[in-house]
Amino acid sequence: MPTAGTSISRKYPSLRNSSKRTQYSWLEGRRLDDGAEGLWRVHDGIYDLTDFVEHHPGGREWLEMTKGTDITEAFEAHHISEIPEKLLEKFKIRDAKEPRNFTLTFKDDGFYRTLKRRVREKLKNIDTATPAKLSNLYTDTLLILTYVTAVAALVTQSYIVGALAGTILTLAAVSSHNYFHRRNNWRMYIFNLCFMNYKEWRISHALSHHLYPNSLHDLEISLGEPFLCWLPDPKIKNIVQRYVSWIYGPIIYSFIFISEFVKKLVLSKNHLALDDLIPFTVPLVMYLATGENFTTVVNTWLYIIFCASFLFALIGFNASHHHSGVVHEGDAIRENSDWGIYQMDTSMDRSDINKSHFFTLTFFGQHILHHIFPTLDHGVLAQLQPEFLETLREFEYEFRACSWFEHIVEQHKQLARIQPRTEYKGLVKTKKQ
Ligand code: HEM
């Protein structure tokens, strides 16, 4: 087990290399490393939120899951208003004994908090309801179409209609990701249709990937290993993982949904819940609508799932973080980086996807703004671009974006890359921060 820290933490993440790594083992590792003294840590304070869990407006789950960990990044990213910070003081019981494990900063005059103040003001003066309603309309339509096209695939027994049903299922699942980042709401359950559970994604995606992208703390990186290895480290990938993954990668893409479910049955069966039955509503509707025999229903449904899984991975892995020009663990980064700047260094947006509300919602668009303000509806984010660009200019950073196609090419180059960059090559134009 390595003992040195990582580019953004003093300690190497416990249990990262466990052969049984899951969302729950990631949380377990955080409890071992975070110096939260069995309670909740925010910056250098220890808080007892036991009495607040039930009353948390974002839902009890977020706080239940994170008990015993440092929630600084989660707390900062999930609240735009000043109310949570004021409320938090009520629950402080002492200063933490150890320094924080993570070295990312949230200085008041730093990039992230400056931008957040501007966003807070802007949100008071813009129409957020209309774009949010449009997102709801898109999502609900995709949900209905998921069932309709699945039935159509069964009736027609056409591979093309089956692939269309898979496409719709993926678009519905990605849209529902807009909802599981927020307070509990029914649309977050749409995500479960694809065999992955929204609650587990709140851990691997919202709490791990969003807060520490491309680092050793990012579960979306570690769960891909040893088959898909994006970190530039010759110790974790050989020639097969670097180049042959270009060929076997798409096959893996197709099995992700099913394998996540199987993994849950094997490794996390204690966490099985009623909502894990949601994916089975699709074949049930297919059966009830047509009366087809069991084998035909299951075969058609599995074909839809494989198509959906392929497209989901194609969209997800090429959304922002694996362009070979962005920072991955091992590459030099700024010391004590502002959290928002670290997010900028590890991401690159997609100019083509960002142009449309529908594609932003269904292709993980407006990626950087979504990462740093995950509780805002995807449809609202475009309106925040002026404040985002203004703050970037002020901090002398540039906004980086390229096409989706370039991301796909670059992601493959990143799979092959093994040389970490020894000089900081983020998006900074000057040394000023
Ligand atoms: C793991 C840490 C936490 C996470 C992930 C989290 C997440 C969330 C989410 C998702 C929402 C709903 C946002 C929306 O839908 O607009 C929310 C709202 C809220 N949370 Fe948290 N929360 C955390 C910790 C806390 C703590 C420690 C406090 C205060 C003691 C707090 C106070 C609030 C308040 C007051 C709201 C209402 C919205 C607002 O005024 O900003 N949260 N939180």
Boltz pocket constraint, residues with backbone or C-beta under 6 A from the ligand:
constraints:
  - pocket:
      binder: B
      contacts: [[A, 49], [A, 52], [A, 56], [A, 57], [A, 58], [A, 59], [A, 62], [A, 63], [A, 66], [A, 71], [A, 74], [A, 75], [A, 78], [A, 79], [A, 80], [A, 81], [A, 82], [A, 83], [A, 84], [A, 85], [A, 87], [A, 88], [A, 91], [A, 181], [A, 182], [A, 183], [A, 375]]
      max_distance: 6.0
